[in-house]
């Protein structure tokens, strides 16, 4: 991907939400909710403690994670919209 997160950060590719609701109505872009679920595509090395040790990352590439609606920073890399999140922004990992 050409992007390596630093510290305890991860790069997540948000999952696309359905554009059509149950009644067949197509939602415009402005009415869609922000995704809160995505796939981890890159993982940083982990938080560096004062002792020089690194805290192991609780997620790995390929994990499907759930995060806060307004968490992280949205960027575009290689034509894909991705989100850079701190591990503390991730609320759960889907199993």
C-alpha positions, 0 to 999 in steps of 0.5 A, spaced: 500 500 500 505 504 501 503 507 507 506 504 514 503 507 520 507 509 526 506 507 533 500 504 535 496 506 529 493 502 524 490 503 517 483 501 516 479 500 509 472 502 511 467 497 509 462 500 504 455 501 506 448 499 502 446 504 498 439 502 497 434 501 503 429 496 504 423 499 500 428 500 494 430 507 496 437 509 493 440 514 498 444 520 496 451 521 498 450 526 503 444 522 507 449 516 508 452 514 515 459 514 516 462 507 516 464 504 523 467 498 520 473 496 516 478 491 515 485 492 517 490 493 512 496 496 515 499 495 522 504 500 526 509 497 530 506 498 537 506 503 542 514 505 545 514 505 552 519 509 556 523 503 558 524 502 550 519 496 550 514 495 545 506 494 547 504 488 542 498 490 537 492 487 539 490 487 531 493 484 525 492 485 518 485 482 515 482 483 522 475 486 521 474 492 526 469 496 529 471 503 531 467 510 533 463 514 527 468 520 527 474 517 529 481 517 526 483 521 519 480 520 512 485 520 507 486 517 500 492 512 498 492 509 491 485 511 489 482 508 495 479 511 501 482 509 508 482 511 515 488 512 520 486 510 527 489 509 533 488 503 537 484 506 542 479 508 537 478 501 535 472 498 540 472 491 538 474 486 533 469 481 529 470 474 530 
